Amino acid sequence: MTAIRAERRGRVSGHLTSRFPVPRLPLLSASPTAVKRDRLAAAQGDSWQPPRGTEDEEREEPLSAAAVMLNIFRSIPTQMDYKGQKLAEQIFQGIILVSAIIGFIYGYITEQFGWTVYIVMAGFALSCLLTLPPWPMYRRNPLKWLPVQETGTEEKKPADRKPKRHAKS
């Protein structure tokens, strides 16, 4: 009873658990014998899976759109070195400062505080566009990591340790 409910839940939500095999549909380029075999298995109610080493080895399963997008997102570098962080901070502060000064002067001349806010917001958006993504200019000085040491930490023998001296009271 619970297996039937789990199967129904899986079908409703769009995916099945590994306990319920999904029948493979034959491709258009499949041989006539493979198509007959699949139809016979479907008529008997079996979800037939071809054995390894048959014609299915040549076919590759296409990646889903989500898997392709995930691979694209994983290929984007996300690190920024320390000098790049310092440069990004300086650019961010400089753009905000310049846009605030320009916005204040323009707002004072036109006597419209709204223009001051708009110019500062535009400067903020520009500074975010320039400093938040890890552009290549922020990754010019990568850290040089030490190589992995094969030897473990050596334990000192009790004779090698110096005895602790307690302060006299």
Buried (B, 14 or more C-beta within 10 A) or exposed (E): EEEEEBBEEBEEEEEBEEEEEEEBEBEEEBEEEBEEBBEEBBEEEEEBEBEEEEEBEEEEEEEEEEEEEEEEEEEEEEEBBEEBEEBBEEBBEEBBEBBBEBBBEBBEEEEEEEBBEBBBEBBBEBBEEBBEEBBEEBBEEEEEEEEEEEEEEEEEEEEEEEEEEEEEE
